Amino acid sequence: MTPADPTTPAVDPNANGTPAPAADLLTEPTSEECTEEWNRYYDDVKAGRLNGVVIPAGHYFAYYGGRIIDHDPDFIALQHRAAAAARVHWARLVIRYCQPWL
């Protein structure tokens, strides 16, 4: 058979098996998923990709998916607002405090 032969079966990308179900980001994450997000945060800090200059001193900031989502002096308000903005469960966020003396 040649590639131009109309009798050749179509190539199905899912022919090898069923695709893995996508993770629902609104469900509570596993500890492994939380650890992956914290590792991504620390990798970004070490590589210098995060710039804390935009965060006022004395505020908490929320990080998810390689970027800072939001900041607020109230931890709980930030937690819920940032989770809604990122459309993920609040436990998936990395929330840190920007110390005023730094």
C-alpha positions in Angstrom: 0.0 0.0 0.0 1.1 3.5 -0.7 0.4 6.5 1.5 -2.0 7.8 -1.1 -4.0 4.6 -1.0 -7.6 5.4 0.1 -8.0 2.0 1.7 -5.4 2.6 4.4 -6.9 2.9 7.8 -6.8 6.4 9.4 -4.3 6.8 12.2 -6.0 7.2 15.5 -3.8 8.9 18.1 -5.8 7.1 20.9 -5.5 3.7 19.3 -3.0 2.4 21.8 -5.4 2.8 24.7 -7.8 5.1 26.5 -6.3 8.5 27.3 -5.6 9.3 30.9 -8.3 11.4 32.5 -7.4 15.0 33.0 -6.9 16.0 36.6 -9.8 18.1 38.0 -8.1 21.2 39.4 -11.0 22.0 41.7 -10.6 18.8 43.7 -8.4 18.6 46.7 -4.8 17.8 45.5 -2.7 14.9 46.6 0.5 15.6 48.6 2.5 14.8 45.5 0.7 17.5 43.5 1.4 20.0 46.2 5.0 19.0 46.4 5.4 19.4 42.6 4.0 23.0 42.9 6.3 23.9 45.8 9.3 22.4 43.9 8.3 24.6 40.8 8.2 27.6 43.1 11.6 26.9 44.6 13.1 26.3 41.1 11.7 29.6 39.9 13.2 31.4 43.0 16.6 29.8 42.4 16.5 30.6 38.7 15.6 34.3 39.5 12.3 34.1 37.6 10.3 35.6 40.5 10.6 39.2 41.2 9.2 40.2 44.6 9.6 43.9 44.0 5.9 44.2 43.0 4.7 42.7 46.3 4.3 45.3 49.1 6.0 44.5 52.4 3.8 42.8 54.9 1.6 41.2 52.3 1.1 37.5 51.4 1.4 36.5 47.8 -0.1 33.5 46.0 1.9 31.6 43.4 0.6 29.0 41.0 1.6 27.7 37.6 4.8 29.7 37.3 3.4 33.1 38.2 2.3 35.2 41.1 -1.5 35.4 41.0 -2.3 38.1 43.6 -1.2 39.6 46.9 -3.0 40.8 50.0 -2.3 41.4 53.7 -5.1 39.1 54.6 -4.1 35.4 54.2 -7.6 33.9 54.0 -9.0 36.6 51.6 -5.9 36.0 49.3 -6.3 32.3 49.5 -9.9 32.3 48.3 -9.6 35.1 45.8 -6.4 33.7 44.2 -7.9 30.2 44.0 -11.0 31.6 42.2 -8.8 33.6 39.8 -6.6 30.6 39.0 -9.7 28.2 39.0 -8.0 25.7 41.2 -8.5 24.3 44.7 -7.0 26.6 47.3 -4.6 23.9 48.5 -2.8 23.9 45.1 -1.5 27.4 45.7 1.8 28.3 47.2 1.3 31.2 49.6 4.2 33.1 51.0 4.8 36.2 53.2 6.8 39.1 51.9 8.7 40.2 55.0 8.9 43.9 55.7 12.6 43.9 56.7 13.8 42.5 53.4 
